[in-house]
Amino acid sequence: QGQLLAKSWSSLFGGQSGAALQGPIYSFNGRNILMDPLWPQRLAWHGSTPRGGHARRWDCQGWRSSGTAEGMATALGEGRLLAGHQHNCSMT
């Protein structure tokens, strides 16, 4: 869509809890996922700590559909990118 999400990788993920995302976020097929009913879970899955480190126990790595593992994700359109909470990995 030609919109700048962040000036650099470090500006997106650096600092305390990363960048504050603003404006629409589009899927690869051009849908605004913050408004589209086909995207009921508006989460950015990242598996990171608020400072951008690897949250080893909360990254959904090795998750299976029958499992109850949790990973770190942030609700899109709300606050900072890495200020996430634990969510069940089956919510993708």
N, C-alpha and C positions, 0 to 999 in steps of 0.2 A: 504493500500500500504506500510505499515511499516515505514512511514516517520513521524518525530516528527514535529508537527505544532508549539508547544510552550512548554517550560520547565514546566510551571505551569499556573494555572488560572490567577494569578495576573500578570505574565509576558505577558499573552495574552491581558488582558484588563487594566492593570495598566498604570500609567503615563499619559502624555498628548497624547490623541488620541489612546492609545493602541499600540499593536505591529505592526511592518511593516511585513506583510505577504510576503513570498518569495517562489518561486517554484510553482509546480502544486497543485491544490486543486481538490480532487476527490469527486464525488457523491457516494452515497451508492452502486451504481451498478458498480463502478470502472471507470466511465468516467471522463476525465480531463475537468472540466467545463469551464476552461479558453480557451480551444480550440474547444470544442464540439459545433457544430451548433444547437444541441437540447437545448442549454442553451443560448438563445438570451439575457436574462437579467442576467448579471453577477454581481449580487448585494448580499451583506451580510446585511440582514435586522436585525437591532438590537434595535431600539427604544431607543437609549441612547444618552446622551450628550457626548462631546469629553472626559470628565473625567470619564465616565462610569456610571453616574447617570441616573435615569429614565427620559426620555424626555416625560413627561406625555401627552402633546398634539400631539406628533409625534410618537406614537407606534403602530398604526393600530389596536389597541384593539377595538373591537366592530365594525370593518369595515364590511360593506355589499357590495355586488357586484354592487349595484346601487349607492353607495356612492362616494364621491369625497375626502375622507380623505387622509391625507398624513402621511408618516412615515419616520423615519430616516434610511437610508441605505448607505452603502459604496460600491463603485465599487471595486470588487475583482481584485487583481493584481495591484492596484494603491494606493500607499501610506499606511497610517495607518488604521487599522480596524475600529476605532470609529470616524474617521474624515469624517463623513458622511454628506449627504445633504438630503433635503426633497424630497421624491418621492411619486407619487400617489400610494396608497396601492393596486390598481388593477394591478400593474406591476409585481406581484409575479410570 
